[in-house]
C-alpha cells in the first residue's frame, strides 16, 4: 500500500468531474486507474481509495467482523458502501451521482491525504472544518503523548 501525502486544490465542473492532481497520482499504486469512492462515516467529505488499498481494507474488515451478526453486517455494509471510478484519458475523475450531493455546489475541491486514502472536500466545508477552533495539538497530546514517567 502506498503512502499518500499532500493537499491539492482543483476545480470541479457541473457534472462532478475534476482533474486528478499529478502530484497525488505519482504516489499511487494503481496501474489501471481504478479507485473506490465512498462517503466518509466521520466527516462531510468523500474518501478516495485506490482499488487495491480498498480491497485490503475490506479484507481486514472481513477478518474482524462476523457476517452472521447483525451489528457486524451493518458496519461491514456501511464501510464497504462505495463505487468504483476510473481515470479518463484526461486524468479526470467523475464523482458518481450517489456521492455527488456532498459536492453539488462546490466550485473547488480540496484533496487532503490521510496517508491511506484521500479526502475530497468542498472547499468551503474544508475551510470551515479546518477553522473550527479544535485544539489539534491538545488532542494529539491526549491520544498519542506520554508523560516522561511513562516512557
OpenMM code with the backbone's topology and positions (N, CA, C; nanometers):
from openmm import Vec3, app, unit

residues = "UNK UNK UNK UNK UNK UNK UNK UNK UNK UNK UNK UNK UNK UNK UNK UNK UNK UNK UNK UNK UNK UNK UNK UNK UNK UNK UNK UNK UNK UNK UNK UNK UNK UNK UNK UNK UNK UNK UNK UNK UNK UNK UNK UNK UNK UNK UNK UNK UNK UNK UNK UNK UNK UNK UNK UNK UNK UNK UNK UNK UNK UNK UNK UNK UNK UNK UNK UNK UNK UNK UNK UNK UNK UNK UNK UNK UNK UNK UNK UNK UNK UNK UNK UNK UNK UNK UNK UNK UNK UNK UNK UNK UNK UNK UNK UNK UNK UNK UNK UNK UNK UNK UNK UNK UNK UNK UNK UNK UNK UNK UNK UNK UNK UNK UNK UNK UNK UNK UNK UNK UNK UNK UNK UNK UNK UNK UNK UNK UNK UNK UNK UNK UNK UNK UNK UNK UNK UNK UNK UNK UNK UNK UNK UNK UNK UNK UNK UNK UNK UNK UNK".split()
positions = [
    Vec3(0.0844, -0.1170, 0.0000),
    Vec3(0.0000, 0.0000, 0.0000),
    Vec3(0.0895, 0.1240, 0.0000),
    Vec3(0.0563, 0.2196, -0.0828),
    Vec3(0.1339, 0.3412, -0.0943),
    Vec3(0.1011, 0.4378, 0.0190),
    Vec3(0.1981, 0.5180, 0.0551),
    Vec3(0.1763, 0.6270, 0.1487),
    Vec3(0.1452, 0.7500, 0.0653),
    Vec3(0.0291, 0.8097, 0.0888),
    Vec3(-0.0148, 0.9244, 0.0098),
    Vec3(-0.0023, 1.0500, 0.0959),
    Vec3(0.0717, 1.1485, 0.0460),
    Vec3(0.0933, 1.2721, 0.1204),
    Vec3(0.0597, 1.3924, 0.0336),
    Vec3(0.0026, 1.4946, 0.0950),
    Vec3(-0.0199, 1.6194, 0.0246),
    Vec3(-0.1620, 1.6706, 0.0346),
    Vec3(-0.1744, 1.7960, -0.0039),
    Vec3(-0.3044, 1.8616, -0.0130),
    Vec3(-0.3057, 1.9387, -0.1435),
    Vec3(-0.4089, 1.9167, -0.2224),
    Vec3(-0.4203, 1.9811, -0.3529),
    Vec3(-0.5591, 2.0431, -0.3680),
    Vec3(-0.5655, 2.1479, -0.4482),
    Vec3(-0.6919, 2.2145, -0.4779),
    Vec3(-0.7209, 2.1952, -0.6263),
    Vec3(-0.8461, 2.1691, -0.6593),
    Vec3(-0.8801, 2.1554, -0.8005),
    Vec3(-1.0243, 2.1991, -0.8249),
    Vec3(-1.0458, 2.2434, -0.9452),
    Vec3(-1.1784, 2.2873, -0.9881),
    Vec3(-1.2637, 2.1652, -1.0186),
    Vec3(-1.3930, 2.1797, -0.9943),
    Vec3(-1.4872, 2.0729, -1.0263),
    Vec3(-1.5920, 2.1307, -1.1204),
    Vec3(-1.6272, 2.0560, -1.2245),
    Vec3(-1.7261, 2.1072, -1.3187),
    Vec3(-1.8678, 2.0704, -1.2741),
    Vec3(-1.9662, 2.1168, -1.3469),
    Vec3(-2.1063, 2.0965, -1.3088),
    Vec3(-2.1476, 1.9495, -1.3147),
    Vec3(-2.0719, 1.8670, -1.3849),
    Vec3(-2.1009, 1.7238, -1.3915),
    Vec3(-2.0383, 1.6446, -1.2772),
    Vec3(-1.9581, 1.7119, -1.1943),
    Vec3(-1.8905, 1.6434, -1.0850),
    Vec3(-1.7578, 1.5835, -1.1243),
    Vec3(-1.6961, 1.6365, -1.2314),
    Vec3(-1.5651, 1.5889, -1.2775),
    Vec3(-1.4564, 1.6846, -1.2306),
    Vec3(-1.3413, 1.6274, -1.2000),
    Vec3(-1.2253, 1.7099, -1.1660),
    Vec3(-1.0991, 1.6416, -1.2156),
    Vec3(-1.0000, 1.7220, -1.2478),
    Vec3(-0.8714, 1.6687, -1.2933),
    Vec3(-0.7925, 1.6247, -1.1710),
    Vec3(-0.7520, 1.4993, -1.1733),
    Vec3(-0.6775, 1.4446, -1.0602),
    Vec3(-0.5363, 1.5008, -1.0619),
    Vec3(-0.4913, 1.5621, -0.9526),
    Vec3(-0.3597, 1.6268, -0.9496),
    Vec3(-0.2447, 1.5278, -0.9718),
    Vec3(-0.1522, 1.5686, -1.0548),
    Vec3(-0.0379, 1.4832, -1.0895),
    Vec3(0.0484, 1.4536, -0.9670),
    Vec3(0.0580, 1.5485, -0.8732),
    Vec3(0.1399, 1.5274, -0.7534),
    Vec3(0.0870, 1.4112, -0.6699),
    Vec3(-0.0427, 1.3923, -0.6680),
    Vec3(-0.1008, 1.2791, -0.5963),
    Vec3(-0.0958, 1.1521, -0.6806),
    Vec3(-0.1204, 1.1667, -0.8095),
    Vec3(-0.1226, 1.0499, -0.8982),
    Vec3(0.0106, 0.9758, -0.8971),
    Vec3(0.1209, 1.0495, -0.8913),
    Vec3(0.2534, 0.9880, -0.8928),
    Vec3(0.2781, 0.9003, -0.7706),
    Vec3(0.2037, 0.9240, -0.6624),
    Vec3(0.2252, 0.8490, -0.5384),
    Vec3(0.1424, 0.7208, -0.5289),
    Vec3(0.0501, 0.7019, -0.6194),
    Vec3(-0.0453, 0.5931, -0.6064),
    Vec3(0.0045, 0.4633, -0.6676),
    Vec3(-0.0396, 0.3530, -0.6062),
    Vec3(-0.0033, 0.2211, -0.6571),
    Vec3(-0.1185, 0.1637, -0.7396),
    Vec3(-0.1613, 0.2409, -0.8378),
    Vec3(-0.2689, 0.1943, -0.9244),
    Vec3(-0.2203, 0.1942, -1.0686),
    Vec3(-0.2141, 0.0764, -1.1259),
    Vec3(-0.1721, 0.0648, -1.2646),
    Vec3(-0.2893, 0.0829, -1.3601),
    Vec3(-0.4075, 0.0482, -1.3138),
    Vec3(-0.5239, 0.0505, -1.4020),
    Vec3(-0.6107, 0.1753, -1.3864),
    Vec3(-0.5747, 0.2668, -1.2961),
    Vec3(-0.6508, 0.3903, -1.2793),
    Vec3(-0.7844, 0.3729, -1.2087),
    Vec3(-0.8030, 0.2575, -1.1417),
    Vec3(-0.9290, 0.2338, -1.0707),
    Vec3(-0.9210, 0.2827, -0.9264),
    Vec3(-1.0300, 0.3435, -0.8838),
    Vec3(-1.0431, 0.3930, -0.7480),
    Vec3(-1.1767, 0.3486, -0.6912),
    Vec3(-1.1883, 0.3577, -0.5603),
    Vec3(-1.3168, 0.3419, -0.4932),
    Vec3(-1.3439, 0.4729, -0.4220),
    Vec3(-1.4657, 0.5225, -0.4386),
    Vec3(-1.5058, 0.6455, -0.3726),
    Vec3(-1.6250, 0.6142, -0.2833),
    Vec3(-1.6201, 0.6651, -0.1615),
    Vec3(-1.7303, 0.6442, -0.0677),
    Vec3(-1.7455, 0.7679, 0.0190),
    Vec3(-1.8621, 0.7804, 0.0785),
    Vec3(-1.8846, 0.8904, 0.1717),
    Vec3(-1.8183, 0.8540, 0.3039),
    Vec3(-1.7519, 0.9494, 0.3643),
    Vec3(-1.6888, 0.9273, 0.4931),
    Vec3(-1.7953, 0.9050, 0.5997),
    Vec3(-1.7667, 0.8175, 0.6938),
    Vec3(-1.8577, 0.7991, 0.8065),
    Vec3(-1.8244, 0.8956, 0.9192),
    Vec3(-1.7149, 0.9695, 0.9060),
    Vec3(-1.6686, 1.0573, 1.0129),
    Vec3(-1.6806, 1.2056, 0.9824),
    Vec3(-1.6908, 1.2425, 0.8563),
    Vec3(-1.6900, 1.3845, 0.8207),
    Vec3(-1.7754, 1.4063, 0.6960),
    Vec3(-1.8031, 1.5302, 0.6662),
    Vec3(-1.8827, 1.5670, 0.5486),
    Vec3(-1.7923, 1.5765, 0.4257),
    Vec3(-1.7319, 1.4640, 0.3929),
    Vec3(-1.6429, 1.4586, 0.2777),
    Vec3(-1.6536, 1.3205, 0.2142),
    Vec3(-1.5866, 1.3055, 0.1015),
    Vec3(-1.5767, 1.1769, 0.0344),
    Vec3(-1.4367, 1.1223, 0.0553),
    Vec3(-1.4239, 0.9908, 0.0477),
    Vec3(-1.2941, 0.9264, 0.0569),
    Vec3(-1.2622, 0.8611, -0.0768),
    Vec3(-1.1408, 0.8818, -0.1232),
    Vec3(-1.0950, 0.8239, -0.2488),
    Vec3(-0.9808, 0.7280, -0.2179),
    Vec3(-1.0037, 0.6015, -0.2468),
    Vec3(-0.9064, 0.4948, -0.2229),
    Vec3(-0.8613, 0.4388, -0.3571),
    Vec3(-0.7386, 0.3902, -0.3668),
    Vec3(-0.7044, 0.3089, -0.4830),
    Vec3(-0.7832, 0.1789, -0.4661),
    Vec3(-0.8123, 0.1145, -0.5753),
    Vec3(-0.8886, -0.0101, -0.5680),
    Vec3(-0.8141, -0.1128, -0.4829),
    Vec3(-0.6828, -0.1225, -0.5015),
    Vec3(-0.6036, -0.2209, -0.4273),
    Vec3(-0.6061, -0.1930, -0.2771),
    Vec3(-0.5935, -0.0676, -0.2382),
    Vec3(-0.5966, -0.0327, -0.0959),
    Vec3(-0.7328, -0.0608, -0.0348),
    Vec3(-0.8379, -0.0304, -0.1098),
    Vec3(-0.9727, -0.0554, -0.0589),
    Vec3(-0.9971, -0.2055, -0.0432),
    Vec3(-0.9482, -0.2829, -0.1376),
    Vec3(-0.9615, -0.4279, -0.1289),
    Vec3(-0.8930, -0.4798, -0.0020),
    Vec3(-0.7735, -0.4303, 0.0279),
    Vec3(-0.7028, -0.4684, 0.1514),
    Vec3(-0.7845, -0.4306, 0.2749),
    Vec3(-0.8429, -0.3128, 0.2724),
    Vec3(-0.9233, -0.2656, 0.3855),
    Vec3(-1.0452, -0.3566, 0.4064),
    Vec3(-1.1105, -0.3940, 0.2992),
    Vec3(-1.2279, -0.4820, 0.3080),
    Vec3(-1.1861, -0.6193, 0.3600),
    Vec3(-1.0731, -0.6701, 0.3156),
    Vec3(-1.0257, -0.7999, 0.3640),
    Vec3(-1.0009, -0.7959, 0.5147),
    Vec3(-0.9454, -0.6864, 0.5666),
    Vec3(-0.9251, -0.6710, 0.7110),
    Vec3(-1.0591, -0.6695, 0.7839),
    Vec3(-1.1552, -0.5975, 0.7284),
    Vec3(-1.2885, -0.5922, 0.7897),
    Vec3(-1.3525, -0.7306, 0.7932),
    Vec3(-1.3400, -0.8044, 0.6836),
    Vec3(-1.4000, -0.9373, 0.6772),
    Vec3(-1.3368, -1.0334, 0.7774),
    Vec3(-1.2096, -1.0138, 0.8079),
    Vec3(-1.1438, -1.0967, 0.9089),
    Vec3(-1.1945, -1.0660, 1.0488),
    Vec3(-1.2263, -0.9396, 1.0750),
    Vec3(-1.2654, -0.8958, 1.2092),
    Vec3(-1.4148, -0.9058, 1.2360),
    Vec3(-1.4959, -0.8999, 1.1324),
    Vec3(-1.6405, -0.8941, 1.1513),
    Vec3(-1.7064, -1.0258, 1.1118),
    Vec3(-1.8092, -1.0625, 1.1850),
    Vec3(-1.8836, -1.1843, 1.1596),
    Vec3(-2.0081, -1.1503, 1.0775),
    Vec3(-2.0193, -1.1995, 0.9546),
    Vec3(-2.1333, -1.1632, 0.8701),
    Vec3(-2.2665, -1.2186, 0.9201),
    Vec3(-2.2616, -1.3039, 1.0231),
    Vec3(-2.3848, -1.3606, 1.0780),
    Vec3(-2.4306, -1.2869, 1.2037),
    Vec3(-2.3599, -1.1808, 1.2394),
    Vec3(-2.4041, -1.0922, 1.3475),
    Vec3(-2.4568, -0.9650, 1.2837),
    Vec3(-2.5761, -0.9259, 1.3193),
    Vec3(-2.6411, -0.8095, 1.2590),
    Vec3(-2.5554, -0.6826, 1.2708),
    Vec3(-2.5015, -0.6573, 1.3891),
    Vec3(-2.4222, -0.5359, 1.4106),
    Vec3(-2.2983, -0.5346, 1.3212),
    Vec3(-2.2332, -0.6505, 1.3122),
    Vec3(-2.1146, -0.6609, 1.2275),
    Vec3(-2.1509, -0.6396, 1.0804),
    Vec3(-2.2606, -0.6995, 1.0386),
    Vec3(-2.3029, -0.6852, 0.8987),
    Vec3(-2.3355, -0.5395, 0.8666),
    Vec3(-2.3995, -0.4693, 0.9597),
    Vec3(-2.4321, -0.3279, 0.9372),
    Vec3(-2.3055, -0.2449, 0.9207),
    Vec3(-2.2065, -0.2715, 1.0059),
    Vec3(-2.0791, -0.1993, 0.9958),
    Vec3(-2.0109, -0.2330, 0.8637),
    Vec3(-2.0062, -0.3603, 0.8289),
    Vec3(-1.9440, -0.4019, 0.7038),
    Vec3(-2.0133, -0.3370, 0.5842),
    Vec3(-2.1446, -0.3363, 0.5861),
    Vec3(-2.2211, -0.2769, 0.4758),
    Vec3(-2.1869, -0.1281, 0.4607),
    Vec3(-2.1860, -0.0560, 0.5716),
    Vec3(-2.1611, 0.0876, 0.5650),
    Vec3(-2.0178, 0.1183, 0.5200),
    Vec3(-1.9228, 0.0415, 0.5706),
    Vec3(-1.7831, 0.0697, 0.5389),
    Vec3(-1.7407, 0.0225, 0.3998),
    Vec3(-1.8209, -0.0622, 0.3369),
    Vec3(-1.7883, -0.1065, 0.2018),
    Vec3(-1.8792, -0.0425, 0.0978),
    Vec3(-1.9588, 0.0520, 0.1388),
    Vec3(-2.0533, 0.1204, 0.0502),
    Vec3(-1.9773, 0.2231, -0.0345),
    Vec3(-1.9431, 0.1860, -0.1534),
    Vec3(-1.8675, 0.2741, -0.2407),
    Vec3(-1.8900, 0.2398, -0.3859),
    Vec3(-1.8313, 0.3205, -0.4715),
    Vec3(-1.8410, 0.2999, -0.6155),
    Vec3(-1.7010, 0.2960, -0.6747),
    Vec3(-1.6843, 0.2100, -0.7754),
    Vec3(-1.5582, 0.2073, -0.8497),
    Vec3(-1.5647, 0.3163, -0.9553),
    Vec3(-1.4599, 0.3976, -0.9599),
    Vec3(-1.4479, 0.5005, -1.0628),
    Vec3(-1.3097, 0.4886, -1.1256),
    Vec3(-1.2958, 0.5410, -1.2470),
    Vec3(-1.1692, 0.5299, -1.3189),
    Vec3(-1.1271, 0.6635, -1.3768),
    Vec3(-0.9968, 0.6818, -1.3849),
    Vec3(-0.9435, 0.7998, -1.4529),
    Vec3(-0.9779, 0.7902, -1.6007),
    Vec3(-1.0218, 0.9016, -1.6590),
    Vec3(-1.0444, 0.9003, -1.8035),
    Vec3(-0.9132, 0.9350, -1.8743),
    Vec3(-0.9157, 0.9486, -2.0042),
    Vec3(-0.7930, 0.9728, -2.0822),
    Vec3(-0.7294, 1.1079, -2.0519),
    Vec3(-0.8053, 1.1991, -1.9878),
    Vec3(-0.7522, 1.3310, -1.9498),
    Vec3(-0.7219, 1.3400, -1.8011),
    Vec3(-0.7072, 1.2250, -1.7340),
    Vec3(-0.6797, 1.2186, -1.5896),
    Vec3(-0.7877, 1.2862, -1.5055),
    Vec3(-0.9123, 1.2741, -1.5500),
    Vec3(-1.0238, 1.3280, -1.4730),
    Vec3(-1.0988, 1.2139, -1.4061),
    Vec3(-1.1589, 1.2462, -1.2910),
    Vec3(-1.2458, 1.1527, -1.2212),
    Vec3(-1.3860, 1.2113, -1.2168),
    Vec3(-1.4836, 1.1263, -1.2312),
    Vec3(-1.6239, 1.1663, -1.2251),
    Vec3(-1.6837, 1.1121, -1.0959),
    Vec3(-1.7330, 1.2026, -1.0120),
    Vec3(-1.7977, 1.1619, -0.8880),
    Vec3(-1.9360, 1.1074, -0.9238),
    Vec3(-1.9670, 0.9838, -0.8829),
    Vec3(-2.0976, 0.9255, -0.9152),
    Vec3(-2.2133, 1.0032, -0.8509),
    Vec3(-2.3301, 0.9880, -0.9101),
    Vec3(-2.4482, 1.0609, -0.8633),
    Vec3(-2.4758, 1.0373, -0.7152),
    Vec3(-2.4544, 0.9146, -0.6663),
    Vec3(-2.4828, 0.8837, -0.5256),
    Vec3(-2.4012, 0.9694, -0.4297),
    Vec3(-2.2793, 1.0021, -0.4684),
    Vec3(-2.1925, 1.0802, -0.3807),
    Vec3(-2.1871, 1.2287, -0.4179),
    Vec3(-2.2392, 1.2622, -0.5343),
    Vec3(-2.2262, 1.3997, -0.5830),
    Vec3(-2.2970, 1.5019, -0.4956),
    Vec3(-2.3981, 1.4607, -0.4209),
    Vec3(-2.4727, 1.5543, -0.3363),
    Vec3(-2.3808, 1.6281, -0.2393),
    Vec3(-2.2755, 1.5623, -0.1960),
    Vec3(-2.1843, 1.6229, -0.0989),
    Vec3(-2.1020, 1.7362, -0.1600),
    Vec3(-2.0852, 1.7344, -0.2909),
    Vec3(-2.0055, 1.8392, -0.3564),
    Vec3(-2.0868, 1.9133, -0.4620),
    Vec3(-2.2187, 1.8995, -0.4582),
    Vec3(-2.3054, 1.9516, -0.5641),
    Vec3(-2.2861, 2.1001, -0.5916),
    Vec3(-2.2632, 2.1784, -0.4897),
    Vec3(-2.2479, 2.3230, -0.5080),
    Vec3(-2.1022, 2.3674, -0.5109),
    Vec3(-2.0105, 2.2729, -0.5001),
    Vec3(-1.8681, 2.3069, -0.4944),
    Vec3(-1.8168, 2.3568, -0.6289),
    Vec3(-1.7380, 2.4596, -0.6231),
    Vec3(-1.6671, 2.5076, -0.7411),
    Vec3(-1.5207, 2.4656, -0.7341),
    Vec3(-1.4765, 2.4373, -0.6120),
    Vec3(-1.3388, 2.3949, -0.5911),
    Vec3(-1.3366, 2.2848, -0.4855),
    Vec3(-1.2528, 2.1842, -0.5087),
    Vec3(-1.2349, 2.0742, -0.4147),
    Vec3(-1.0988, 2.0840, -0.3483),
    Vec3(-1.0929, 2.0352, -0.2267),
    Vec3(-0.9665, 2.0170, -0.1580),
    Vec3(-0.9453, 1.8672, -0.1477),
    Vec3(-0.8327, 1.8199, -0.1978),
    Vec3(-0.7954, 1.6800, -0.1873),
    Vec3(-0.6889, 1.6716, -0.0795),
    Vec3(-0.7258, 1.6152, 0.0355),
    Vec3(-0.6388, 1.6087, 0.1524),
    Vec3(-0.6038, 1.4632, 0.1802),
    Vec3(-0.4757, 1.4334, 0.1774),
    Vec3(-0.4349, 1.2950, 0.2022),
    Vec3(-0.4441, 1.2633, 0.3508),
    Vec3(-0.4651, 1.1357, 0.3792),
    Vec3(-0.4651, 1.0875, 0.5173),
    Vec3(-0.3604, 0.9776, 0.5353),
    Vec3(-0.2784, 0.9587, 0.4371),
    Vec3(-0.1798, 0.8510, 0.4399),
    Vec3(-0.2271, 0.7315, 0.3598),
    Vec3(-0.3479, 0.6787, 0.3911),
    Vec3(-0.4012, 0.5599, 0.3233),
    Vec3(-0.4955, 0.5948, 0.2095),
    Vec3(-0.5646, 0.7057, 0.2212),
    Vec3(-0.6622, 0.7462, 0.1204),
    Vec3(-0.6661, 0.8980, 0.1145),
    Vec3(-0.7467, 0.9501, 0.0234),
    Vec3(-0.7563, 1.0946, 0.0037),
    Vec3(-0.8985, 1.1381, 0.0354),
    Vec3(-0.9116, 1.2415, 0.1165),
    Vec3(-1.0425, 1.3003, 0.1426),
    Vec3(-1.0708, 1.4056, 0.0370),
    Vec3(-1.1936, 1.4064, -0.0138),
    Vec3(-1.2382, 1.5077, -0.1095),
    Vec3(-1.3380, 1.5979, -0.0378),
    Vec3(-1.3032, 1.7234, -0.0259),
    Vec3(-1.3847, 1.8201, 0.0459),
    Vec3(-1.4308, 1.9315, -0.0469),
    Vec3(-1.5527, 1.9762, -0.0290),
    Vec3(-1.5945, 2.1054, -0.0832),
    Vec3(-1.5041, 2.2083, -0.0146),
    Vec3(-1.4470, 2.3013, -0.0881),
    Vec3(-1.3507, 2.3965, -0.0323),
    Vec3(-1.4090, 2.4734, 0.0857),
    Vec3(-1.5334, 2.5170, 0.0746),
    Vec3(-1.5956, 2.5924, 0.1844),
    Vec3(-1.6113, 2.5051, 0.3086),
    Vec3(-1.6547, 2.3810, 0.2916),
    Vec3(-1.6707, 2.2904, 0.4050),
    Vec3(-1.5348, 2.2587, 0.4686),
    Vec3(-1.4319, 2.2437, 0.3847),
    Vec3(-1.2979, 2.2158, 0.4363),
    Vec3(-1.2473, 2.3334, 0.5195),
    Vec3(-1.2627, 2.4545, 0.4661),
    Vec3(-1.2169, 2.5724, 0.5393),
    Vec3(-1.2911, 2.5875, 0.6716),
    Vec3(-1.4205, 2.5614, 0.6708),
    Vec3(-1.4997, 2.5696, 0.7936),
    Vec3(-1.4504, 2.4663, 0.8956),
    Vec3(-1.4302, 2.3437, 0.8514),
    Vec3(-1.3809, 2.2385, 0.9399),
    Vec3(-1.2420, 2.2715, 0.9917),
    Vec3(-1.1566, 2.3195, 0.9040),
    Vec3(-1.0179, 2.3472, 0.9392),
    Vec3(-1.0051, 2.4657, 1.0343),
    Vec3(-1.1026, 2.5553, 1.0318),
    Vec3(-1.1007, 2.6732, 1.1187),
    Vec3(-1.2012, 2.6610, 1.2328),
    Vec3(-1.2346, 2.5384, 1.2701),
    Vec3(-1.3384, 2.5159, 1.3713),
    Vec3(-1.2949, 2.5491, 1.5123),
    Vec3(-1.1682, 2.5772, 1.5314),
    Vec3(-1.1195, 2.6090, 1.6651),
    Vec3(-1.0810, 2.4864, 1.7461),
    Vec3(-1.0843, 2.3698, 1.6832),
    Vec3(-1.0448, 2.2481, 1.7528),
    Vec3(-0.8972, 2.2569, 1.7885),
    Vec3(-0.8637, 2.2145, 1.9076),
    Vec3(-0.7251, 2.2180, 1.9532),
    Vec3(-0.6580, 2.0852, 1.9174),
    Vec3(-0.6037, 2.0793, 1.7941),
    Vec3(-0.5429, 1.9562, 1.7449),
    Vec3(-0.4189, 1.9177, 1.8237),
    Vec3(-0.3437, 2.0160, 1.8684),
    Vec3(-0.2230, 1.9861, 1.9459),
    Vec3(-0.2603, 1.9184, 2.0777),
    Vec3(-0.3635, 1.9686, 2.1446),
    Vec3(-0.4081, 1.9077, 2.2685),
    Vec3(-0.4621, 1.7673, 2.2444),
    Vec3(-0.5410, 1.7518, 2.1376),
    Vec3(-0.5967, 1.6201, 2.1057),
    Vec3(-0.4853, 1.5205, 2.0727),
    Vec3(-0.3847, 1.5637, 1.9977),
    Vec3(-0.2724, 1.4747, 1.9653),
    Vec3(-0.1975, 1.4349, 2.0924),
    Vec3(-0.1807, 1.5310, 2.1824),
    Vec3(-0.1132, 1.5001, 2.3080),
    Vec3(-0.1932, 1.3985, 2.3898),
    Vec3(-0.3252, 1.4159, 2.3958),
    Vec3(-0.4096, 1.3240, 2.4707),
    Vec3(-0.4072, 1.1833, 2.4106),
    Vec3(-0.4131, 1.1745, 2.2785),
    Vec3(-0.4206, 1.0446, 2.2126),
    Vec3(-0.2853, 0.9768, 2.1945),
    Vec3(-0.1813, 1.0559, 2.1715),
    Vec3(-0.0524, 0.9985, 2.1348),
    Vec3(0.0592, 1.0244, 2.2345),
    Vec3(0.0467, 1.1279, 2.3155),
    Vec3(0.1537, 1.1681, 2.4035),
    Vec3(0.1646, 1.0815, 2.5271),
    Vec3(0.2832, 1.0789, 2.5830),
    Vec3(0.3078, 1.0093, 2.7078),
    Vec3(0.3886, 1.1016, 2.7965),
    Vec3(0.3631, 1.0956, 2.9268),
    Vec3(0.4427, 1.1764, 3.0197),
    Vec3(0.5805, 1.1149, 3.0303),
    Vec3(0.6767, 1.1919, 3.0795),
    Vec3(0.8147, 1.1445, 3.0926),
    Vec3(0.8264, 1.0197, 3.1773),
    Vec3(0.7396, 1.0057, 3.2807),
    Vec3(0.7478, 0.8900, 3.3715),
    Vec3(0.6995, 0.7620, 3.3029),
    Vec3(0.6128, 0.7743, 3.2031),
    Vec3(0.5552, 0.6551, 3.1367),
    Vec3(0.6424, 0.6022, 3.0244),
    Vec3(0.7389, 0.6785, 2.9786),
    Vec3(0.8185, 0.6374, 2.8624),
    Vec3(0.9121, 0.5266, 2.8908),
] * unit.nanometer
topology = app.Topology()
chain = topology.addChain("A")
for resn in residues:
    res = topology.addResidue(resn, chain)
    for name in ("N", "CA", "C"):
        topology.addAtom(name, app.Element.getBySymbol(name[0]), res)
